[in-house]
Amino acid sequence: MAQIIKFSEEAIEKAVNILKNGGVVAFPTETVYGLGANGLNPEAVIKIFEIKNRPFFDPIILHIGKKEDIIKFWSYIDKRAEKLIEKFWPGPLTIILPKTEKVPYIVTAGLDTVAIRMPSHIVAIEILKRIDFPIAAPSANIFGRLSPTEAKHVDEQIGDKIELIIDGGRCPVGIESTVIDLTTEKNIILRPGGIPKEKIEEIIGKVEIIQKIEKIYSPGQLPIHYSPKTPLKILKDFKEVKEGIKAGLLAFKEVKYPEKFVRIEILSEKGDLKEAARNFFSCLHNLDNAGLDIIYAEPVPEQELGKAIMDRLMKAETKSFQ
């Protein structure tokens, strides 16, 4: 069973020792909790796939502690990447470029490109400062399930499979990083996330969000992902709510018909998309653990972080209603 330790010098030292010895640890980033291993040690990275039941064709993001480390793991640095790094790192932006030979193919799912980001959370920073390798770290959950934004979410899903969870409180961003592919002349977002498309376009110009998936280049691209155990349906009209069942509601900012639901979670009473993103997975975890027959989710405005929230809701719904 995992030992859950509050963020402290003891917790950091223990995590560093585990990582140096080829083990895995769960720790918070500003986006979600990550399940980390030495990203240059194939045997350690394989443990991540085994713990998560993650398919080996799904690549993993490398996390680095210093901007200058990119020259070790990317074979060239695109001018667009330089601008984005200067503006958004450390932070919830992942960039894909061709990899160097240092990066094992187990991390990239056999691709010649690698996804890298520099996290801003104090726990991740303190760990990365004390090691000389990048951390390969997807979300610390069972593959395809709800992402963890609190230590208890990690413990509920994989606590019996790992040695250590560092509790750094709730993740402040609350959804995964934006992933952008800069391997061609086009600027392509493969996964909407913590940095809105509009903010990126201010730095490097027009950005496309990929719609049709022909090959997996990034985490979070599969059409079925981020799913609660309870069936979830995006609610277009309150007339769709079925009678006689235990229904829960994931509301954006207000509830029109509270009598229809036995459990309600509100993302942001102010209608603030940043607050909604921060609360998104925690609210879904609460609903998923409430013994409901179905979760209805109100759409949020598809602007800035709302695009990332809707991306995850649509993927959560797919599994339940295909």
N, C-alpha and C positions, 0 to 999 in steps of 0.2 A: 504493500500500500504506500501511496505517496505521502511524504512528509510535507505538510504545508507550513511554510515559514514566512512570516511577515518580512517585508523588505528591510534588510539590515546588512551590516558588514558580514555577519555570520552566514546569511543566506547567499550573498554574492560569492564568498569564498567557497562555499559548498558547491554552488553551481559551476564555478570555474573548474574545480577539481573533477567534477563529474564529466564535464565537457572534454577536459584534457585527457581523460582516461577512456574516451570513446563512448561515453554514455549520453543520455538525453535528459533534458530538463524542460519544464514548462515555466514560462516567465511572461510578464506583461510587456506589450509595446503600446504605443499610443493608439494603435488600430484595434487589435484583438490580442488575446494571449497566444503566444507562439510555442511550438514544440521544437526545441532546438538541439542540434548536434553539430559536431565539427564538419563544416561544409567541404573540407578537403579530404575527409576520411570516408571512403565508400562504405566500409562496414558499419560505421556509426550512422550514416545517412539511411542505410537499409533498415535500421531499427525504427526510424520514423515511419517508413512505409508499413512496417509490420504492426506497429502500435496503432496506427490510424486506420488500417485496412485500406490503404490508399493505393490505387492502381499505379504501376510503375511508368505508365505513359504520361503521367501528370507531373510536369516539372515543378521544382521547388525554388523559392526565392532565397538568394544569399543576402545576409545582413552584414554590413561592415560598420566599423567604428570610426573610420577616418576617411574623408573624401579622397585623399591621395591614394588610398588602397585600390581604387578602380583600375589603375594601370596594371595591377597584378592579375586581374580577372577578366578585363575586356581587352581584346586585341587591338582596338582603336577606340578613340573617344570622339564621338560626333560633336560638332559645334552646338547642335541643338541640345545635346545632353549636357554640355558644359553650362549652358544658360539655365536649364531646368535645375541642375544640381545647385548652382549658385542661388537660385530663388527658393527652392523647396526642400533642400536637404539641410539638416536632418528633418524628416517628415514623411507623411504617408504617400510617397510617390515612388513607384518601382519602374526602372528603365531597363529595356531589353536591347542588348547589342551583342556582336559576336564575342565568343569566349576565348580565353587563352587555354593552353594545355594544362594549366594548373587545376582547372575546374573539372571534376569527374563527371562523366556522362550520366551517372546515376542521378545527379542533381538536375541535369537538364533534360532528362528523359530521352537521351540520345541526340538531342539537338546541338548544333554548333553555336547556339546563342545562349546567353545566361541572363536571368532577371536579377537585378541588384537594387537594394535600397539601403538607406542609412536611417535607422529609427531614431526618434527623439525622446522616447520615454527614459527616465532616469535609470530604471532597472536595467534595461537593455544596454544603455550607454555604459553603465558601470561594469557589466559583464564584458562587453566588447573591448573596453580599455585594458583589460587584464589578460587577454589572450592574443595570440599571434596568427589566428586563422579566422575566416568568416564563419558565421553561424547559418547553416541551412535551417530554415524555420517556417513551415506552414502553420496554419491554425492548430491549436492544441485540442483537437476534438476527433471523434470518429468521422471518417471521410463521408462527406455529403450531409452531415448533420449541422445543427445550428452552431455558429462560431461562438467561442467563449469570450466574454468581456469581463468576467469576474473569476476569481480563483475557484469558487465553488462550482462553476460551470465546467471547468477542467476536471475537477475531482469527480463529478457525477459521470463523466463520459470515459475518462481514461485513468482515473486515480489509482486503479488497481494494476496498472501496467507500467507505471513510472516511479522513480525514486523521489523526485523533488518537484514541488510547485512553489514558486515564489509569489506570495500574495502582495501585489502592489496596488490593490484597490481596483475600482472600475476603470476600464480603458477610456481615456478622454475623447477620442474620436469615435470609436465604437463600431466602425465598419472597416473592412480591409483597405489596403492601399490601392490607389489607382495604378494600373499597369499600362505603360505606353511602349509600343514597339517602334524603335528608330532605326531598324535595319534596312529600310528602304527610304526613298525620297518622301514618301507620305508619312504623316504623323498619325499613328493608329492606336487608339485606346482599345486594348483587349479586355480590360475589366474596369468599369467605372468604380470609383472609390473615394478615398478621403480628400483628394485634390480635385475639385470640379473641372470639367472640360473647359469651361469659360475662363478659368484662371490660367490654364495651360496655354490657351490660344492667345492670351495677352503677351506671352513670352515668345512663342515660336510660330504663331500664325495658325492657320486652319488645321483642325484636328477632326479625324473621322472616328466614330465608334463602330467597331466591327459588329455586324449583324449575323452573318452566316458563318458558321464554324466548319472549316474543312479539315483543320488539323489543330491539335492542342499545343499552343505556344506559351500558355500562361495558366497559373492556378485560377480557378473560378470560372473557366470558360465552358465547362460542361453544362448542358441544358438542364440537368437535374443537380441541384446543389442547395446548401443552406436550409435544409429541410427539417422541420420539427417532426416528432413522432406522430403528433396529432394532425389529421388532414387539415390543410389550409386552403382557403379560397379567397381570392381578391373580390371584394364586394363592390359591385357597380351600382346596385340599387338595394335599399333596405328591404324591398319586397322579396328579395332572394333568400332572406333568412328563413330557414326551415323551422316549423313549429314542433314542439314536443321533444326537442333534443337539447343537450347541454351545450350551448354555443358561447364562445368567447369572442371578444372584439379587440382587434388592434386598431385603435382610433388614432387619427392624426392629431387633432387638437380639441375636438368637442364631440359629444355623444348625443345624437338626436333621439334615439329610441332605447334608452338604457334597460327598459323592462324586457327586451328581447334577449338579453345576455346575462349569464350567471357570473361572468368574470370580464372585466374591461381593463385594458391597459392603454394609457394615453401617451403618445410619443412626445408631444410638446403642446401644452395648453396655450402657449404663446404663438404657436404656428412657426416656430423657429426650426429650420431644417438642420442646423448644426446640433441642436439639442435633440431633435428627432433621431438623427444618426447615432448620437451618443447613447440613446436609450433603446435603440432598435432591437438588438439581440437580447438584451436583458428583459425587455418586455415580452419577447417571444418565448424566452425560457420560462418566464412566470406563467404564461398561458399554457405552454406545453406541459407544465407540471401540475396543472389545475384539474386534471381528470375530465377534460372536455371531450365531447364527441367531434367538434369541429371548431376551427379558428377562422373567423372572418377578418379580413384585413382591408381597411380603407386605403384607396390609392392616395399617394401624396403628390404634390406638384412636381412635375418632371423638369425641374430646373436645378442647377448646381448639385448639391448633395442629394436632392430628391431623385436624380437619375440613378444614383448608386443604390438607394433604398429600393426603388422599383425594380431594378435589376435583380436584387436578391429575393424580393417578393415573387416575381414571376418565376424564378427558378425553384423557389420553395413550393409554389402551386403546381408546377408541372408534375412532380412526383405523385401528388395526391389526386390529381384530376386528369390524368392522361388517358 
